Amino acid sequence: MPLVRVEILIDEFTTRETRRITVGRRHLYVTDPMGGMADFRWWLQRVTERIQRTAP
């Protein structure tokens, strides 16, 4: 699923675009599942508690 952008939730009504996932913050992901069809979807995750590496 193509990722369009990631934003940090600043408060209940404000977000700011970011390029980094930060522990202790909530992130809003905007995706374009149909790839160019302008049918964007968003997903707001809970507070990031840790970042874990995955196997290559």
C-alpha positions, -999 to 999 in steps of 0.1 A, spaced: 0 0 0 17 33 -11 24 56 18 16 92 10 28 109 42 33 105 80 23 132 105 28 136 142 -3 143 163 6 175 183 -27 178 201 -64 168 196 -68 189 164 -32 196 151 -8 175 132 26 182 116 42 163 87 74 144 97 99 120 82 107 103 115 88 79 138 93 91 174 88 70 206 63 87 229 42 102 200 12 93 180 16 91 142 -10 96 115 -4 76 83 -20 87 50 -20 60 23 -32 57 -13 -43 20 -16 -53 22 -53 -22 41 -63 -31 74 -78 -69 71 -76 -71 99 -50 -89 76 -25 -66 84 4 -71 65 37 -56 74 71 -47 54 102 -39 69 136 -17 46 157 -16 46 195 14 61 212 47 46 200 63 27 228 93 12 211 110 7 178 122 -28 171 144 -39 143 132 -67 120 153 -94 105 167 -86 70 
